[in-house]
Amino acid sequence: MNDIPIIDPHFHLWDLENNYYPWLSDGVKASAFGDYSAINKTYLIGDYLNDAKTQNLVKAVHLDVGYDPQDPAGETRWLQGVADRHGFPHGIVGYADFRKPDVGNLLDEHMQYENFRGIRQSMNFHKDPAKTYLLEPEVSRTAEWRRGFRELERRKLSFDLQIYYWQMQEFLDLASDFPDVQFILNHTGMQVDGPDHFHDWRESMKTLAKAPNVACKISGLGMGDWTWTTETIRPYVEETIEAFGIDRCMFASNFPVDKLFSTYDAIWKAFGEVTAGFSKGERLKIFHDNAAFFYRL
């Protein structure tokens, strides 16, 4: 695999000594990916690059990670400083709540920083409170939320979409209503409820893929399969590529969250094994080129 350069379009850093992250700083809570005590410690750019040291990693994109909700742009400011000193991350996806009346001002704050690319507001809604990121379902259909989302559209920013499979019709509608916004689905549709849900997940992925402005990051598979192997994740990888096509898929690590379930090397080795029959051009797209295109790197 080292003949193919890697862009990792989904990783996280956190500095618990100097920044505030409620889900980490205030103690471990129930979550969609189980007990995360093992990663409840500072994880800096040196730690990430050390985990990735044997891979041909050339660029990476940082995703928002539950930073202080009173100062979302503070995370982008901190990360830009990291990038200026260390060269990583090359792209930054920040947080904004589109329900806020002043969300446009927040987007402008984020946009002061060179590496900022877009927003993620995790929209996961689940009957299990531990797996829910929003207090109510179908927020994206409300006039209040859409008013804020238009502020993102006006600024030509991308939207990282984190949802569960049963929400995909809702977000197909959103993507269809905002065809000029680039949506990037996170974590392979975040199938965290076990293999019995595979069929419904697959059909929902086909539904969402009907929107040409939705791409997909194949990542986070350990969150739904804590003892995964290449063969257990293979159907998710193959069906995602079948639904979205080579040109709209990219592999990502979700480190250090997926460090709970495997090593950095194991993730990329598995992706390499699943795509062993692909042409070099196809592998270059899914490991590197598509991430460069969608995140404007």
C-alpha positions as CSV (number, residue, x, y, z in Angstrom):
1,M,0.0,0.0,0.0
2,N,2.9,2.4,0.5
3,D,3.0,3.0,-3.2
4,I,-0.2,5.0,-2.8
5,P,0.0,8.3,-0.9
6,I,-2.7,8.6,1.8
7,I,-4.8,11.6,2.7
8,D,-6.6,10.9,5.9
9,P,-9.8,13.0,5.8
10,H,-11.0,12.3,9.3
11,F,-8.9,12.5,12.5
12,H,-9.1,14.3,15.8
13,L,-6.8,16.0,18.3
14,W,-7.5,17.1,21.9
15,D,-5.5,19.0,24.5
16,L,-7.2,18.3,27.8
17,E,-4.7,20.5,29.7
18,N,-5.4,23.6,27.8
19,N,-8.8,23.2,26.1
20,Y,-12.3,22.2,27.2
21,Y,-14.2,19.3,25.7
22,P,-17.3,18.4,27.8
23,W,-17.4,14.8,26.7
24,L,-13.8,14.3,27.7
25,S,-13.1,16.9,30.4
26,D,-16.2,16.2,32.4
27,G,-15.7,12.4,32.6
28,V,-16.6,9.4,30.4
29,K,-20.3,9.0,29.6
30,A,-22.4,6.4,27.8
31,S,-21.7,6.6,24.0
32,A,-22.5,5.1,20.7
33,F,-19.0,3.5,20.7
34,G,-18.9,2.1,24.2
35,D,-16.4,2.9,27.0
36,Y,-13.9,5.4,25.8
37,S,-11.8,5.6,29.0
38,A,-8.7,4.5,27.1
39,I,-8.7,7.6,24.9
40,N,-9.7,10.1,27.6
41,K,-6.3,11.7,27.6
42,T,-4.5,14.4,25.7
43,Y,-3.8,13.4,22.0
44,L,-1.7,15.9,20.1
45,I,-0.3,16.1,16.6
46,G,2.9,14.3,17.6
47,D,0.8,11.4,18.9
48,Y,-1.2,11.2,15.7
49,L,1.9,11.3,13.4
50,N,3.6,8.7,15.6
51,D,0.5,6.4,15.1
52,A,0.7,7.0,11.4
53,K,4.5,6.8,11.0
54,T,4.7,3.6,8.9
55,Q,2.0,4.8,6.5
56,N,2.6,7.0,3.4
57,L,0.5,9.8,5.0
58,V,0.9,13.1,3.1
59,K,-2.1,15.2,4.3
60,A,-5.0,15.0,6.8
61,V,-8.3,16.7,7.7
62,H,-9.3,17.4,11.3
63,L,-13.0,17.1,12.3
64,D,-14.6,18.9,15.1
65,V,-14.5,17.0,18.4
66,G,-16.9,18.4,20.9
67,Y,-14.8,21.5,21.8
68,D,-16.1,24.1,24.2
69,P,-19.6,24.9,22.9
70,Q,-19.2,28.5,24.2
71,D,-16.3,29.1,21.7
72,P,-16.5,26.8,18.7
73,A,-14.2,28.9,16.6
74,G,-11.6,28.5,19.4
75,E,-11.0,24.9,18.1
76,T,-10.3,26.2,14.6
77,R,-8.0,28.9,16.0
78,W,-6.0,26.3,18.0
79,L,-5.8,23.9,15.1
80,Q,-4.6,26.6,12.7
81,G,-1.8,27.2,15.2
82,V,-1.0,23.5,15.2
83,A,-0.9,23.5,11.4
84,D,1.2,26.6,11.2
85,R,3.8,24.9,13.5
86,H,3.7,21.3,12.3
87,G,2.2,21.3,8.8
88,F,-0.8,19.2,9.9
89,P,-3.8,19.4,9.6
90,H,-4.2,20.6,6.1
91,G,-8.0,21.0,6.4
92,I,-10.2,21.9,9.4
93,V,-13.9,21.1,9.7
94,G,-15.4,23.1,12.6
95,Y,-18.6,23.1,14.5
96,A,-21.7,25.3,14.3
97,D,-25.2,25.0,15.5
98,F,-27.4,26.1,12.5
99,R,-30.3,26.8,14.9
100,K,-28.4,29.8,16.4
101,P,-29.6,33.2,15.0
102,D,-26.0,34.5,14.8
103,V,-24.5,31.4,13.1
104,G,-23.3,33.5,10.2
105,N,-21.1,35.5,12.5
106,L,-19.6,32.2,13.8
107,L,-18.9,31.0,10.3
108,D,-17.1,34.2,9.5
109,E,-15.0,33.6,12.6
110,H,-14.0,30.1,11.4
111,M,-13.3,31.5,8.0
112,Q,-10.5,33.8,9.3
113,Y,-8.3,30.7,9.4
114,E,-6.6,29.5,6.2
115,N,-7.2,25.8,6.6
116,F,-10.8,26.0,7.5
117,R,-13.1,24.1,5.0
118,G,-16.5,23.5,6.4
119,I,-18.8,22.5,9.3
120,R,-20.0,19.4,11.0
121,Q,-23.0,19.5,13.2
122,S,-23.6,15.9,14.1
123,M,-27.3,15.1,13.5
124,N,-27.5,11.6,14.9
125,F,-30.9,10.9,16.4
126,H,-31.5,7.5,18.1
127,K,-34.0,5.9,20.4
128,D,-31.1,5.1,22.7
129,P,-30.1,8.3,24.5
130,A,-26.5,7.2,24.6
131,K,-26.4,7.2,20.8
132,T,-28.2,10.5,20.3
133,Y,-26.5,13.8,19.4
134,L,-29.6,15.9,19.0
135,L,-32.5,16.5,21.3
136,E,-35.2,16.1,18.7
137,P,-35.6,14.3,15.3
138,E,-35.8,15.9,11.9
139,V,-34.2,19.2,12.9
140,S,-33.0,19.7,9.4
141,R,-36.6,20.1,8.2
142,T,-37.3,23.1,10.5
143,A,-37.3,26.6,9.1
144,E,-35.0,27.8,11.9
145,W,-32.2,25.2,11.1
146,R,-32.5,25.8,7.4
147,R,-32.2,29.5,7.8
148,G,-28.8,28.9,9.4
149,F,-27.8,26.3,6.8
150,R,-28.3,28.9,4.1
151,E,-25.5,30.9,5.7
152,L,-23.2,27.9,5.1
153,E,-24.4,27.7,1.5
154,R,-23.7,31.4,0.9
155,R,-20.1,31.0,2.0
156,K,-19.5,28.0,-0.2
157,L,-18.5,25.8,2.7
158,S,-18.9,22.0,2.8
159,F,-21.1,20.1,5.3
160,D,-19.9,16.9,7.1
161,L,-23.0,14.8,7.6
162,Q,-23.1,12.5,10.6
163,I,-26.3,10.5,10.8
164,Y,-27.8,7.0,11.2
165,Y,-29.2,5.1,8.2
166,W,-32.9,5.7,9.0
167,Q,-32.2,9.4,8.7
168,M,-31.0,9.2,5.1
169,Q,-34.2,10.1,3.4
170,E,-34.4,13.2,5.4
171,F,-30.9,14.2,4.3
172,L,-31.5,13.2,0.7
173,D,-34.2,15.8,0.8
174,L,-31.8,18.4,2.3
175,A,-29.1,17.6,-0.2
176,S,-31.6,17.9,-3.0
177,D,-32.8,21.2,-1.7
178,F,-29.2,22.5,-1.5
179,P,-27.5,21.2,-4.6
180,D,-24.7,23.6,-4.4
181,V,-23.5,22.4,-1.0
182,Q,-21.0,19.6,-0.9
183,F,-22.2,17.0,1.7
184,I,-19.7,14.5,3.0
185,L,-21.2,11.5,4.9
186,N,-19.2,10.5,7.9
187,H,-18.3,7.0,9.1
188,T,-19.9,4.9,6.4
189,G,-23.4,5.9,7.6
190,M,-22.4,5.0,11.2
191,Q,-24.0,1.6,11.4
192,V,-23.6,1.0,15.2
193,D,-26.5,-1.4,15.8
194,G,-25.1,-4.7,14.7
195,P,-25.3,-7.0,11.6
196,D,-29.1,-7.5,11.8
197,H,-29.4,-3.9,10.4
198,F,-27.1,-4.5,7.4
199,H,-29.8,-4.8,4.8
200,D,-31.7,-1.6,5.9
201,W,-28.3,0.3,6.2
202,R,-27.4,-0.8,2.6
203,E,-30.7,0.2,1.1
204,S,-30.6,3.6,2.9
205,M,-27.1,4.2,1.6
206,K,-28.4,3.7,-1.9
207,T,-31.1,6.2,-1.2
208,L,-28.7,8.9,0.0
209,A,-26.3,8.2,-2.8
210,K,-29.0,9.4,-5.3
211,A,-27.9,13.0,-4.4
212,P,-24.9,13.7,-6.6
213,N,-23.6,16.3,-4.1
214,V,-23.1,13.7,-1.3
215,A,-19.7,12.0,-1.0
216,C,-18.9,9.4,1.7
217,K,-16.0,8.7,4.1
218,I,-15.5,5.0,4.7
219,S,-14.4,5.1,8.3
220,G,-15.5,4.5,11.8
221,L,-16.4,0.9,11.2
222,G,-14.9,-0.1,14.5
223,M,-17.6,1.9,16.3
224,G,-20.2,-0.6,15.2
225,D,-18.0,-3.7,15.3
226,W,-15.6,-3.6,18.2
227,T,-13.8,-6.8,17.3
228,W,-13.8,-6.2,13.5
229,T,-11.7,-8.0,11.0
230,T,-11.0,-7.3,7.3
231,E,-13.7,-9.8,6.4
232,T,-16.4,-8.4,8.7
233,I,-16.0,-4.8,7.4
234,R,-15.5,-5.9,3.8
235,P,-19.3,-5.9,3.0
236,Y,-19.7,-2.3,4.3
237,V,-16.8,-1.1,2.3
238,E,-17.9,-2.9,-0.9
239,E,-21.5,-1.8,-0.6
240,T,-20.6,1.8,0.0
241,I,-18.4,1.9,-3.1
242,E,-21.2,0.2,-5.0
243,A,-23.7,2.8,-3.9
244,F,-21.6,6.0,-4.2
245,G,-19.0,5.0,-6.8
246,I,-15.2,5.3,-6.7
247,D,-15.3,9.0,-7.4
248,R,-17.4,9.8,-4.3
249,C,-15.7,7.6,-1.7
250,M,-12.6,8.1,0.5
251,F,-11.0,6.1,3.3
252,A,-10.4,7.7,6.7
253,S,-9.0,6.6,10.0
254,N,-11.3,8.2,12.7
255,F,-8.2,8.2,14.9
256,P,-7.9,8.2,17.9
257,V,-11.6,7.1,18.4
258,D,-11.0,4.0,16.4
259,K,-7.8,3.4,18.4
260,L,-10.2,1.8,20.8
261,F,-10.7,-1.0,18.4
262,S,-7.4,-1.3,16.4
263,T,-4.2,0.3,15.3
264,Y,-3.8,2.9,12.6
265,D,-1.8,0.4,10.5
266,A,-4.5,-2.2,10.9
267,I,-7.2,0.1,9.5
268,W,-5.2,1.0,6.4
269,K,-4.0,-2.6,5.9
270,A,-7.7,-3.7,5.8
271,F,-8.6,-1.0,3.3
272,G,-5.7,-2.1,1.2
273,E,-6.8,-5.8,1.3
274,V,-10.4,-5.0,0.4
275,T,-9.3,-2.9,-2.6
276,A,-6.5,-5.3,-3.7
277,G,-8.3,-6.0,-6.9
278,F,-8.8,-2.3,-7.8
279,S,-6.6,-0.6,-10.4
280,K,-3.9,1.7,-9.2
281,G,-5.9,4.7,-10.5
282,E,-9.0,3.6,-8.5
283,R,-6.9,3.2,-5.3
284,L,-5.3,6.5,-5.8
285,K,-8.7,8.2,-6.0
286,I,-10.1,6.5,-2.9
287,F,-6.9,6.8,-0.7
288,H,-5.9,10.3,-1.9
289,D,-7.4,12.2,-4.8
290,N,-11.0,12.3,-3.7
291,A,-10.1,13.7,-0.3
292,A,-8.0,16.3,-1.9
293,F,-10.9,17.3,-4.2
294,F,-13.7,17.4,-1.7
295,Y,-11.7,19.2,1.0
296,R,-9.9,21.5,-1.5
297,L,-6.5,20.6,-0.3
